[in-house]
Amino acid sequence: MNLSPALTRYRVVAWIVGVLLLVLTVGTILKYTSGDDTIVAVVGPVHGFLYMVYLVLAADLARRARWKLPFTVLVLLAGTVPFLSFVAERVVTRRVRAAFPLVASGAP
């Protein structure tokens, strides 16, 4: 089973969700310090939608790579903690490439 496309999809969405969560965190700070909720109003729904996409793609990768449930749950939750999705993406990439050497080489 070729995991390269699933891993690539996961990595892209993990970074997008991570960046949006950081922007949303800054927006939340601004909302409560200056009363400006523009960033939260715009980025919040986008992050929420893309987090759902992240969940689906991470679950798909977990199924394909046959991860155990505790690791899968931690990866799924990583999109809710600022900076953690970046860490999870690196851990997941290393784990998948170590377990499936053909993914690292890009071979079909």
Backbone as numpy.savetxt, mean C-alpha at the origin, in Angstrom:
# Nx Ny Nz CAx CAy CAz Cx Cy Cz
3.28 -19.73 -11.45 2.43 -18.55 -11.45 3.32 -17.31 -11.45
3.06 -16.41 -12.36 3.88 -15.21 -12.47 3.38 -14.14 -11.50
4.23 -13.80 -10.55 3.87 -12.81 -9.53 4.29 -11.40 -9.90
5.10 -11.25 -10.95 5.63 -9.92 -11.28 4.54 -8.87 -11.49
3.51 -9.14 -12.30 2.47 -8.11 -12.47 1.73 -7.78 -11.18
1.43 -8.81 -10.37 0.73 -8.57 -9.10 1.60 -7.76 -8.15
2.90 -8.08 -8.11 3.81 -7.33 -7.25 3.94 -5.89 -7.71
4.05 -5.68 -9.01 4.15 -4.32 -9.54 2.91 -3.50 -9.22
1.75 -4.09 -9.43 0.49 -3.38 -9.11 0.46 -3.00 -7.64
0.81 -3.96 -6.77 0.82 -3.69 -5.33 1.79 -2.56 -5.00
3.01 -2.61 -5.54 4.02 -1.61 -5.22 3.57 -0.20 -5.62
3.00 -0.07 -6.81 2.55 1.24 -7.28 1.46 1.79 -6.37
0.47 0.97 -6.08 -0.64 1.44 -5.25 -0.18 1.70 -3.81
0.75 0.90 -3.30 1.26 1.12 -1.94 1.92 2.49 -1.84
2.68 2.86 -2.85 3.33 4.19 -2.84 2.30 5.31 -2.97
1.34 5.14 -3.84 0.32 6.19 -4.02 -0.48 6.37 -2.72
-0.90 5.26 -2.12 -1.66 5.32 -0.87 -0.80 5.94 0.23
0.47 5.59 0.28 1.37 6.16 1.29 1.53 7.66 1.15
1.73 8.11 -0.08 1.88 9.56 -0.31 0.59 10.29 0.04
-0.53 9.74 -0.40 -1.82 10.39 -0.10 -2.10 10.41 1.40
-1.68 9.37 2.11 -1.88 9.37 3.56 -1.03 10.44 4.23
0.18 10.64 3.74 1.01 11.72 4.29 0.38 13.08 4.02
-0.12 13.28 2.80 -0.79 14.54 2.46 -2.03 14.71 3.34
-2.76 13.64 3.54 -3.96 13.70 4.38 -3.61 14.02 5.83
-2.50 13.49 6.30 -2.05 13.78 7.66 -1.73 15.26 7.82
-1.01 15.82 6.84 -0.71 17.26 6.86 -2.01 18.05 6.80
-2.92 17.62 5.94 -4.21 18.29 5.83 -5.00 18.27 7.12
-4.94 17.16 7.84 -5.64 17.05 9.12 -5.03 18.00 10.15
-3.71 18.10 10.15 -3.04 19.04 11.05 -3.47 20.47 10.73
-3.50 20.80 9.44 -3.93 22.14 9.03 -5.39 22.39 9.39
-6.20 21.36 9.24 -7.63 21.50 9.55 -7.82 21.92 11.01
-7.06 21.30 11.90 -7.25 21.58 13.32 -6.41 22.75 13.84
-5.42 23.20 13.07 -4.63 24.34 13.51 -5.08 25.65 12.86
-5.49 25.57 11.60 -5.87 26.80 10.92 -7.34 26.82 10.49
-8.02 25.71 10.67 -9.43 25.66 10.30 -9.67 25.42 8.82
-8.62 25.21 8.03 -8.76 24.97 6.59 -8.85 23.47 6.34
-10.03 23.04 5.91 -10.21 21.61 5.68 -10.22 21.23 4.21
-9.68 22.08 3.35 -9.67 21.83 1.91 -8.93 20.55 1.56
-7.74 20.36 2.12 -6.95 19.18 1.79 -7.67 17.91 2.23
-8.23 17.94 3.42 -8.95 16.76 3.93 -10.16 16.47 3.05
-10.87 17.50 2.64 -12.07 17.32 1.83 -11.75 16.75 0.46
-10.60 17.12 -0.10 -10.24 16.64 -1.44 -9.51 15.30 -1.37
-8.50 15.21 -0.53 -7.63 14.03 -0.50 -8.28 12.87 0.25
-9.09 13.16 1.25 -9.71 12.11 2.06 -10.46 11.07 1.25
-11.42 11.48 0.43 -12.15 10.49 -0.36 -11.27 9.75 -1.37
-10.31 10.45 -1.95 -9.41 9.81 -2.92 -8.57 8.73 -2.21
-8.03 9.09 -1.05 -7.25 8.11 -0.29 -8.13 6.93 0.12
-9.35 7.22 0.55 -10.26 6.14 0.94 -10.53 5.17 -0.19
-10.78 5.70 -1.37 -11.02 4.84 -2.53 -9.78 4.03 -2.88
-8.64 4.72 -2.94 -7.41 4.02 -3.31 -6.96 3.03 -2.23
-7.31 3.27 -0.98 -7.01 2.30 0.06 -7.80 1.01 -0.19
-9.03 1.14 -0.66 -9.81 -0.05 -1.01 -9.13 -0.82 -2.16
-8.61 -0.09 -3.14 -7.86 -0.72 -4.23 -6.62 -1.41 -3.67
-5.93 -0.74 -2.74 -4.76 -1.31 -2.08 -5.11 -2.62 -1.39
-6.24 -2.65 -0.69 -6.66 -3.86 -0.01 -6.86 -5.02 -0.98
-7.51 -4.73 -2.09 -7.77 -5.77 -3.08 -6.46 -6.28 -3.68
-5.58 -5.36 -4.05 -4.32 -5.77 -4.68 -3.40 -6.49 -3.70
-3.37 -6.04 -2.45 -2.55 -6.72 -1.44 -3.11 -8.11 -1.15
-4.43 -8.23 -1.08 -5.05 -9.54 -0.84 -4.79 -10.48 -2.03
-4.84 -9.94 -3.23 -4.54 -10.75 -4.42 -3.09 -11.24 -4.38
-2.16 -10.37 -4.05 -0.75 -10.76 -3.96 -0.56 -11.77 -2.83
-1.23 -11.58 -1.72 -1.13 -12.51 -0.59 -1.61 -13.90 -1.00
-2.69 -13.96 -1.74 -3.22 -15.24 -2.21 -2.24 -15.91 -3.17
-1.73 -15.14 -4.11 -0.80 -15.70 -5.09 0.51 -16.16 -4.45
1.01 -15.40 -3.47 2.28 -15.72 -2.82 2.10 -16.67 -1.64
0.85 -16.98 -1.32 0.51 -17.90 -0.22 1.06 -17.44 1.14
0.79 -16.17 1.44 1.21 -15.64 2.74 0.33 -16.21 3.84
0.85 -16.26 5.03 0.05 -16.63 6.20 -0.83 -15.43 6.60
-1.93 -15.73 7.26 -2.92 -14.70 7.60 -2.35 -13.55 8.43
-1.54 -13.78 9.47 -1.04 -12.65 10.26 -0.22 -11.65 9.42
0.64 -12.16 8.56 1.43 -11.27 7.70 0.52 -10.51 6.75
-0.45 -11.19 6.19 -1.40 -10.55 5.27 -2.14 -9.42 5.96
-2.61 -9.64 7.16 -3.35 -8.61 7.91 -2.46 -7.40 8.17
-1.20 -7.65 8.55 -0.28 -6.53 8.78 -0.05 -5.71 7.52
0.08 -6.37 6.40 0.27 -5.66 5.12 -1.00 -4.87 4.79
-2.15 -5.45 5.01 -3.41 -4.75 4.73 -3.56 -3.51 5.60
-3.15 -3.59 6.84 -3.26 -2.45 7.75 -2.20 -1.38 7.51
-1.17 -1.72 6.79 -0.06 -0.78 6.57 -0.50 0.51 5.87
-1.58 0.46 5.13 -2.06 1.65 4.44 -2.78 2.64 5.33
-2.88 2.32 6.63 -3.59 3.21 7.55 -2.66 3.98 8.48
-1.36 3.67 8.44 -0.40 4.32 9.33 0.61 5.09 8.47
0.75 6.40 8.69 1.70 7.16 7.87 3.09 6.52 7.88
3.69 6.48 6.72 5.03 5.92 6.46 5.07 4.39 6.45
4.10 3.73 7.05 4.17 2.28 7.16 3.96 1.58 5.81
3.20 2.18 4.92 3.01 1.52 3.61 4.32 1.47 2.83
5.19 2.44 3.05 6.50 2.42 2.39 7.36 1.28 2.94
7.31 1.11 4.24 8.07 0.02 4.88 7.50 -1.32 4.44
6.19 -1.45 4.45 5.55 -2.70 4.05 5.88 -3.04 2.60
5.89 -2.04 1.76 6.21 -2.28 0.34 7.59 -2.88 0.19
8.57 -2.36 0.92 9.94 -2.90 0.85 10.00 -4.32 1.40
9.33 -4.56 2.53 9.33 -5.90 3.13 8.66 -6.90 2.20
7.51 -6.51 1.64 6.78 -7.38 0.73 7.63 -7.69 -0.51
8.24 -6.66 -1.08 9.05 -6.87 -2.28 10.21 -7.82 -2.00
10.90 -7.62 -0.91 12.01 -8.52 -0.55 11.52 -9.95 -0.32
10.39 -10.07 0.38 9.86 -11.40 0.68 9.45 -12.13 -0.59
8.74 -11.44 -1.46 8.28 -12.09 -2.70 9.47 -12.45 -3.58
10.42 -11.55 -3.71 11.59 -11.84 -4.56 12.45 -12.95 -3.98
12.51 -13.06 -2.66 13.28 -14.15 -2.05 12.58 -15.49 -2.23
11.26 -15.50 -2.10 10.50 -16.75 -2.21 10.31 -17.20 -3.65
10.30 -16.24 -4.57 10.07 -16.54 -5.97 11.16 -15.87 -6.80
12.31 -16.50 -6.95 13.47 -15.88 -7.61 13.18 -15.41 -9.04
12.25 -16.03 -9.73 11.96 -15.58 -11.10 11.33 -14.20 -11.12
10.68 -13.80 -10.02 10.09 -12.45 -9.95 11.20 -11.41 -9.99
12.29 -11.68 -9.29 13.41 -10.73 -9.23 14.04 -10.56 -10.60
14.08 -11.64 -11.39 14.72 -11.54 -12.69 13.78 -11.02 -13.77
12.48 -10.99 -13.46 11.50 -10.52 -14.43 11.14 -11.58 -15.46
11.55 -12.82 -15.24 11.24 -13.90 -16.18 9.78 -14.29 -16.05
9.17 -14.69 -17.16 7.75 -15.10 -17.13 7.52 -16.41 -16.45
